[in-house]
């Protein structure tokens, strides 16, 4: 199995034909020094008669390339001792090396094949940089490295140079045992935050090869551990610094304007004492908040994601608000009010604690219970008009239809039909609390009739099992059509049926309870000991809770009950409602944790359903938590799911998700760590402690 093959027919001063072959994998003894010098790579033929197998027609580092050469210009009766001094052989040697490099260049045009080549032979190329002075300039463009901006891909030096920062004159690299170690090096944190790309050299041979890689195309190759790399951060003018922090200024002004009592113009100013990050000044507009753009805290704020043009996560939005108010408070410190200094210190410490955690707790993930379930289902229900829905013509105004696109389907009502353009205008009905959405020019090919069961007003069966099973079956049918809103509505009707069961003395229920160890609320199983006329239940765990805040548990129907929650969570994820999806999946975990262990032991099918339900819910909730920026909580879900010994296919998915979660945690650490350090230094300064550089 080969990676590349090259056929050579060379004419000129010396005529020869050759066939060169690059294998897909390296020999196991590739770097065995005892065998390297004896490895025969090229077989020489003269007029198709085998003469000798050579180990020195190509450099040692090229020893993985195999080939045969046939020449008519050499005499058949040449002795093997005279071969080494033969001028024809020297021309063949030069031609072979030239064609091997040509084969490598052709291979580099195919990204996937060249990736396989790098995985197998990158160390050989780097060995060539170290020992092959004559061919070094041709080897260097073939090198590939991971970098701080390449993700999982690898980057060559030419591509690195093409995306350098304006004015950058150095190729920056850092060495490490692994890519993860190199990425976590403290030497590169400042350089990465300032937009410099850093190459990760993680092969042992890199340490030797880089000694002979001093410059490339006029750019000096520089280690990030050198003092010269540290000085790259110090060559910026005041105008450059102001331009970099202009988004920060606008963002702070926006955050303060949201509170009328704090709304003041914000400006970047010079001439402020070095230890002061903000102060109040005066201008033609009156009082103004001046920010010291040279202060290290302001520089870190400018790099933080919460002060980007758009904060992606609600957590970033809250952090930006807290930090903006902190700058306002710091500007008002004058030394005469100790309470203000103490309050500023406490606010700094609260923000530092939040940054060190990397995220807030996965709060607001407890689902609604009892009567709240039916109330939420009614609030999110979309009413269709049966009278208009049963018109004879599908394409008629007032007709309720489904707009079924390849990625998603939605129920809609036709408001206008353009027969010439073969399009319709539609209104997407919304719950009563929201305004209808309108879309014009929908192609007729996307219009479908609604299912019969969507147009009829269904009667609730007496049996919870029958009603729940029907809701699940119909919801699954709509889910396959990718009408996630309609499917979620049907799943909600089944969940409401379970919640509407009357509660009696001795019933098992789910209830919210504060967990003193984890300092947060959770779902726990309890038993109703008594129920008064006002609906107040006394529970076995000592709580007194209204019956409307409890979720009845039906042990025999747990697979159906949990599947309704699970399927609705999948709909919510497809709609981008990850908070609601997390709540549903928390309900799944809570219900299965309340399962009767004796019943599970007696029923193997239910036991299997419990095991699958638990690791699936944890996997899906981890996905939703990661989408919400809750990487730490997502990591715990992945860990719990892996501990349940799921099947191999699920383990593969979980490991892939674990890699994504670790990357998110590392990104949070890189973003939040430097800012937390600056705030900690500020706290020490406010308390009159020693200055820390």
N, C-alpha and C positions, 0 to 999 in steps of 0.2 A: 504494500500500500504506500503510494508515494504522495508527497506534498507538491512537488514540482519536478518537471522533466524539461530538459533543453537539448535540442538537436543542433549540432554545430557543424557547418561546412565552411572552412576557412581557406581562402585562396590568397596568394600573394607571394611573399618571399619564401614561405613554407606552406605547403598544402597539407591539410589533415582534416579528418572527420572525427567527431566525438559525440558521445551520448552521456549527458550529465544527469544525475538522479539525486534528489533531496528526499530522504525518508520522512515519514510523519512523526516519528518518535526517535529520541536519542538512545544509543546503546547504554546499557546499564553501567558499563565500565568507561564511559566517555572521558572522565577526568582521572582515570587511573594512570599516574605518571609513568609507571613501568610499561604499560601497554600503548600509551599514546604515541611514543616514538616509533613503535613497531606496527602501528595500524596502517595497513595497505589500503589505499583508496582508489588509485587509478591503475587500470590495466592497459599496457601498451601493446599494440599490434603493428606489424609492418606487413603491408599487403595481405592482411587478414591472417597473418601467422603470429601467434602469441609469442612475445619476447620476454616481458618481465612485468611484475606488479610493483608499483612504486609507492613509497610512503613520503616522498618529499617533492613531488611535482606540484603540490599545493601546500600552503602553510598548515601547521599542525592544528590550528583552531578550526580549519575547514575540514577536518578529518571525517566529519559526518557525511560529507558529499561523496558519492560514489560515481565512477564513470569508466568508460572505455575510450581509447584513442586509437585511430588507425591512420597511418601515414605511408604514402608511397615514396616519399623523398628520402627515407632512411634506407641504408643497405641492409639486406637480410643477414649478412655474415658479420655484422658488427658484434664485437665482444661486449659482454656485460660490463667489463671494466672500463671500456671506452665510452660507454653511454653517458657517464657523468660529465665528460668533457665535450660532448657532442653539441655543436652550435644549434643544430636543428631542434634538439630537445629543449634548449633554453627558450627558443621561440615558442615551442608548444606550451611550455610552462607559463609564459607570459599570456598567451592566448587563452589558456584554460582559466586562469584567475580572472581575466577580463570578462569571460563569458559566465563565470559563476556569479560575479557581482551583477551582471545583467539579469541573470535568473532571479537573484534576490530582489532586484528592483521591480521586476515584473510581478513577483509574488506580493510585494508591498502594495500593489494597486488593488488587491482583493483583501478587504479588511478582515474578513472571517478567517481566510487561509493564513494571512500574515499573523493573526492572533495566535493560531495554532503553532506557527513557526516560532514565534517569540516564546511561547510556553515551553517549547522543546529545546530551543537552541540559543536563547538570549544570553546565557552564560558563555557560550562559545564566542559570540560577537564581542562581549566585554573582554574576554581573554585576548581576542584579536587586537583590541584597542591597547591593551597592556603590552603585548609582545611583538606586534606586527607594525613596525614603524612605516614601512613602505606603503602599506594599504590603509593606514589609519584614517585618512581623509575620506575614503570610500565606505569605511565601516560605520563611522559616527552617524551619518544620516539614517542608518538602519536601526539605531537604538530606540527603544521604546520604554517609557516609565509611566507609572501612575503619578498623578499630580493632585494638588489641592483643588483643581477645577475640573478634572477629567472624570470624576465619579468612578464607575467600574471599568471604564475604557482606559487605554494607554495612549500616551501622547509622545510624538517624536519632537526632536529639537526644532525642526523647521516649523511645525505647527505651534510649538511654544512661542517661538519668536514672532509669529504672525499675530498673536493676540497679546503681546506685551503692552504694558501701560505706556502712554506717551512719555518719551524721555528716558525709559528704562534701558540701561546699558549692560545689565548683568543677567545671566541665566542662573537662577537660584535653585539650590538643592539642599536636601537634608537626608542624612543616613539614619537607618534604624533597623532593628531586627525584623519588624513586620510593617506592613502598611499602616496598621492601627497605631503602632508605637510612633512611627514617623509623623502621623497626623496629629498626635497628642503632644508633640515636642513643644516645650515653652518657647523655644527659639523662633518659631514661625508664627505664633499667635498674632503678634503685632503686624507682621508682614501680610498675613492673609486678610486681616481686617482692613488693611489699607489697599487691598485689591491686587497685591502681587501674587503671581502663581508660583508655587514651589513644587519641584520634582521630588518624588520619594524614591530614594535609592536603597533598596532593601536586600539585594543579593550580596553575599559575602565578597564576591569578586568586584563589586562596585567600589569598595574601598581602595582597591589597587588600580582599577581602570581610570578612576577620576583623577589620579595623579598625573595621567598623561592626557587628560581632557581639560586643558587650561583655557582654551577659547574655541569658539565656533562662529564662523561668519563675522568675525570682528567683535563678538560679545564675550565678555569674560565669564567663565563658569565659576560661581562663587558659592561657598558653603554658608548656610544661614547661621552657623555657629561662629562665624568670623566677625570681627569688629566692623569691617567694611559693610556687612549686611545690616548691622544695627544702625549705621549712619544713614542708610537709605530713608529712614523715617524722619530725618531732621532737615531735609532740604526743601522745605515748603515755605512760600512767602505768606504774608498776612492775607493777601487777596485770595490765595489758594485755600487757606484755612477757612476764611469767611464763606467762600463758595461751597466748600464741603459741608459747612454747618447751616447753610441757608434752609434746607428742608427741616432741620431741627427747630430753627427760629419760627418758621411758619406753623409747625405742629404745636409748639408750646403756646403760641398766640391763640391757636384754634382751641386747644384744651382749656385755657383760661377764659376764653370768651364764652364758653358753655356755662360758666358761673358768673352772673352779672357783677357780683361784688368783687371778683378777681380780675375782671376784664381790663387789661392795660395794653398799650402798644409794647412790642418786644423788639429789641435791637441787639446786634452783636457789636460790642464795644471794646476798645483798647484802653490802656491807661488804668485798668483796674488792678489792685494789688494781686500779686501772684497767688496768694492763699485764699482769695475770694472768688467764688464762682458766679455770683450774681449780686446785683445791688440796684437800688432805685435811683434814677436820675431824673432830670427835667429836660423838657424840650418845648417846642412851640405848641405841641399837643397836650402839654401838662406832664403828669408823672409818667415815667416810662421804665420798663424793666430792662436793665442792661445785663447781658450775658457775657462772661469773660471767655471768648473763644479760644484762649490759650490754656485754659484750665483743663487738666486731665479728665475731670468728670464730664465736662461738656464734650470732649472728644469721644469718650466712650458712649455717651448718650447719642451722639450723632451716628454712631455705627450700629446702634441697637435697633432690632426689627420693630419695636414698639413705636419708634419715631420715624418709620418709613412713611412714604406718601400715603399708603393705605395699610392700616393694621389688620392683618389677616385673621387674627383670633380675638375673641372677646377679652381674653386674658391680656393681650397686648394693649388693647384699648384701655383697660382699667389701669395697667401699669403706666401707660403714657399720662393718664390723668393724675395718678399719684405722684409721679416724678415732676410733672409741671407744677403742681401745687407745692411740692417740696422746694423747687427753685424760688417760687414766690415767697415762701416762708423764710428761706435763707436770705433773700434780699432784704427782708424786714428786720433782721437781727441787728441790734445796736449796742448790746452789752449791758443795757439797763434793766432788762426784763429777763430774769433767770427762768421764768416759766416758759418763755418762747424758746430759749435754748434747749431746755429739757424736752419740750414737745418736738422740736426739730430732730433731736437725737433719737427719740422714740420712733418717729416716722421713718428715719433712715434705717433703723434696726428692723422695723416691720418689712420694709421693702427688701432689705438684704436677706431676711429669712425667706421671703417669697421667692427671690431669685435663686437662692441655694437649693430650695426644694425643686426648682425648675418648673413648677406648676402648682396650682391649687389642688386640693383634694378633688377626687371625682365626685363632686357634690351634685345635687339635684338629679340623681339617677334613680331615686326610689320611685316606683310607679304609683299611679293612683290606685286606691283601694275602695271597695264597697260602692256607695252611691256615686262617688266621684267618677268611676269608670263609665257609668251610663251617661252622666252629665257631659263628660268629654266626648263620648261617641255621638251624642245628639248635637253638640256644638260643631263637630267636624263633618257632620253628615251633609251631603249634597242632595237637595230635593230635585227630582225630575218630574216633569208634567206628563202623566200617563196619557192624557187626552191628546196632547200634541205629539206624543211619541209614536202613536199608532197610525199616523197618516199613511195613506196608501203609497205615495211617492216618497222614495228615500230622500231625494234632493228637493226638498220643499222648505220654505221658511217656517220656522217654529218646530221643525223636526229635531228630536234628540237623537244624536248619532255618536259614533266613536271616530275620532281622528287618530288613525293608527299609522304612526311613522315607524321606521325600522328600529329606532332606539327607545321609543316610548309611545304609549297610547293614552288618550284622554277623552273623557266624555265631553260633549259639547252640544250646543243648540245652534242650528243654522239660522243666520240672520239675513243673508242675502245670497242669491245664486246668480252667477254670471255664466250663462250657457255658452256664450261665444268664447270666452277665455277658459272655459271648463275649470272654473275655480268657485269657491264659496267663501263667504265671510262667516265666522263662527264666534259664539260667546261661550267661554268656558265657565260653567256654573261653579260657584264657590260656596262654602258655608256662610250662614247668615251674617257672620261677623266680618266677612271680607267682600270686597267689591269684585264684580265679574271682570274677567279678562277677555279682551277682544283680539282676534287675529283676522287679518284680511288676506285674501288671495291664497287660500289653502287648496292645493290641487285635488280634483275630484277623486283621483286614484287612492287617496288616503282615507276616504270616507267609507265607514262600515256601519251596518245596522247594529243596534244594541242587542244583547242576549234577551230572550224572553223573560228570564227570571229577574232582570234588572227593571223591567217595565211594570211588573205586577207588584201589588202590595202584599207581601207575604204574611201569612198568619203564623205566629209563634207556636210551635208545637209544645205540647205539655212536657215532653221529655227534653232535658238538657242535652242528653247524648244525641238525640235526633237533630235538634236544632243546631248544635255545635258542629256535628258532622256535615250537615248540609251547608252551613256557612263556610266550613273549611273547603269542601269540594268545589263550591262555586267560586270562592276566593282563589283557589289554585288555578281554576280555568281562566280567570281574569289575569292572574299573575303571568301565565304563559303568554297572554296577549300583550304583556308589558303595560297594562293599565294598572299601575301600582296604587293610585289613589282609590280606584273602585275596589280593588282587592283588599286594601287595608280597611275600607269601610265595612266589607263583609266580615273580615276577621274580627273587627271591633264588635259587630253585632253578636258574634258567638261569645266573645269575652264578656260582654255585658250580660248575656244570659246566665253565665256562670256566676257573675257577681250579684245577680238579682235573687239568687236563692235565699230563702228565709233562713235565719240563724236560730238554732234551738240550743237549749242547754245540753252540754256534752259534745257539741260540734267542735271540730278542729278548724282553726282559722289562722290566716297570716296577719300579722300586726307589725306596725313600725315600732321599733324600740331602740333607745339610745344605747350604744355599745361603749361602756366606760373605758375599756382598754384601748379601743381604736379611736375614741373621741368623735364618733359619728353615728348616725342612725343606720339601722339595717332592718331587714325583714326577718322575723322569727316566728316559729310555730307556737301556738298556745291553744288551750282548751277553754271553752266557755263554761264557767262554773254556775253563773246565774245571770238572768236577764230580767230587768225591771220593766214596768209598763212604759217608761219613757224611752226605752231602747238602749239603756246603758248596760254594758256587759262587764261582769267581773271575770277576769281571766286568771288562769292558773299561774301566770308569771307575776301576779300582784297588781297588774294594771287595771284601770277602769276606763273603758273605751266605748264610745257610741257604736252601735251595730253598723251604722252607715260608714264607718271607717275600717271595717274588717273585711277580709276576703275569705269566703268559705273554701275549705279544702275538701274535694271529693277524691279520695284515694284511688278508687277504681278508674276514674276518668282523668288522672293526671297526664297520661300521654296525649289525650285530645286537648286538654286545657293548655298544656305547655306548647303544643304544636301551633295553636292559634296565636299565642304570643310570639313564637319564633318566626312564623311566617309574616306576621305584621311587622316585626323588626326588619326582615329582609326588604319589605316594601319601603319602610322608612329610610333604610340605607340607600336604596335606589333613588329616592327622592331627595337625598342629601340631608335628611333630618336625623342627624346622628345622636342628638340628645334624646329624642323620643325612642330611637332604636335601643339605646343603652338602657332606658327605663324598662322597655319590654323584656330585654334579655336579663336584666336584674330580677324581674318577676319570674322568668323561667328558672333561674338558679334558686330563687327563694322557694318556689313550689317543689322542685325536686329535692331540695334540702329538707323539706317537710314530709317527704315520702316515708311511709311506714316500712321499716327495715324487714319486718317479718313478712309483709306482703311481697316485697321485692325478692326475698329468698324463695318464696313459694311460687313465684311467677317469673320464669326465666325471660319471657318476652318483655315484661315490664322492666326487669333489671337491665336488659340490653338497651331498652329505650331510655332509661335513666342515664346510663353511661354515655350514650351517644348525645343525649340532650345536654349534659353538663359540659363536655369538651367542645361541642359545637357552639353553645351559648357563650362560652368564654372566648373562643376564637372570634366570633362575630362581634362581641362587645369590645374586644381588643382593637378590632378594625375601627369601630366607631370612636373609641377613645383616642386612638392615634389621629384620626381625622379631626378631632376637637383639640388637639395639642396636648393631650394628657398622656404623655409618653410613659411616665413612671407607672401609672395605673394600668396602661396597656401591657407593660412588661410583666406585671404581676399576673394578669390574666393569661398571658402566654405561658408563663411558668406553671401556673395551676393546671392549664390544659395539658401540657406535656407530662405532668406528673400523673395524669390519669391513664397513661399508656394507650393512646388512641391508635388506630390502624396506620399502616405505613404511609398511605396517601395523605392522611391528615397531618402526620408528623412532618412530612415534607413541606406542607403549607405553613405549619406553625414555625418551622425553622426559617423559612423565607420571611415570614412576618417578624420573627425575632430579630433578623438582620435589619429590617426596616425600622423596628423600634429602637434598636441600639444606635442606628444612624441618627434617629431623631433625638435621642438622649445626648449623643455626642454633640450634635449641633446646638442643643440647648445649653450644654456646658460651655461650649466655645463662645456662645453669644452672651450668656448671663454671667459667667465667671469673672471677666475683667470688670464689668460694671459693678458687681457685688464687691469686688476688691476696692474700687474707687470709693464706693459709699462707706465701706468699713473704715477707710483712711479718713473720710470726712467726719465720721462719728468720733474718732480719736482726736481729730483736730478741734472739734466743737467742745470736747471735754477738757481741752488743754493738755493733751498728751503729747509725746514726742512726734515730730514729723516723720513720715515714712515715705521713702521714694518709690 
